[in-house]
Amino acid sequence: MEKINLSFEIFDTLKKRIIRWEYLPGQRLIEESLCHEFGVSRIPVREALRMLEDNKLVDKVPYRGCTVKQPDLDEINNLYDVRLALELFIVEQLATREMSPDILQALIQTWRELSAYETPDAIDPFRLARQDESFHETLAQATGNKAMFDLLHSVNERLYFTRMTDITTLDRMRITCRHHLQILQAIEAQDVAVARQTMRANVEFGRTNVESALRDALVRAYMSSQPN
């Protein structure tokens, strides 16, 4: 049991590093170095690497071990398809039954405050990325379906880099705020059609930024890896 827990801890740490682009695409993950870093034997490290491979975060290359997977636009778009299907179902569920008024009003208040920003200096892409992720996952959690929440969270982790370069201008922030408020108002009014229509617009709006987000993320990752 202890080795299983160690494997999950190592897997979780490595997964976060990959998702946050702390490892460059194509970078080797060397067993010996990881054993030394985490102070463990090869068994939990190998299991953690196997889990990374199962989650399509690394490629196992003969005679080279595991390397960080190169991002693939087709795969990212497939993830957006999965995200869209989940999010449409989530808002449909919430709009057909009463959602907690406290949660609903708290979300409305948050996005009304954000929509009041008037200068680009007020935009913090990192904070806004977390706010956006929290909005969608709070809706998923409000359905009471843990499996659905876990699945959406897993997809969101894989798409983290797109959110980091998504809400970077005042115009994009205002569009996002408008989408979110319209979704919440439709849920409150139990208008399934508008809730689905606006959620689709919101997810597809994020998808339009995928290629530039991928390029920007790669540039940042390579620049941060260079010596000062």
HELIX and SHEET records of a PDB file:
HELIX    1   1 GLU A    2  ILE A   19  1                                  18    
HELIX    2   2 GLU A   31  PHE A   38  1                                   8    
HELIX    3   3 ARG A   42  ASP A   54  1                                  13    
HELIX    4   4 LEU A   73  ALA A   95  1                                  23    
HELIX    5   5 PRO A  101  SER A  115  1                                  15    
HELIX    6   6 PRO A  120  ALA A  122  5                                   3    
HELIX    7   7 PRO A  125  ALA A  142  1                                  18    
HELIX    8   8 LYS A  146  ARG A  158  1                                  13    
HELIX    9   9 TYR A  160  MET A  164  1                                   5    
HELIX   10  10 LEU A  170  GLU A  188  1                                  19    
HELIX   11  11 VAL A  192  ARG A  207  1                                  16    
HELIX   12  12 VAL A  210  SER A  225  1                                  16    
SHEET    1   A 3 ARG A  28  LEU A  29  0                                        
SHEET    2   A 3 GLY A  65  VAL A  68 -1                                        
SHEET    3   A 3 VAL A  58  VAL A  61 -1                                        
END                                                                             
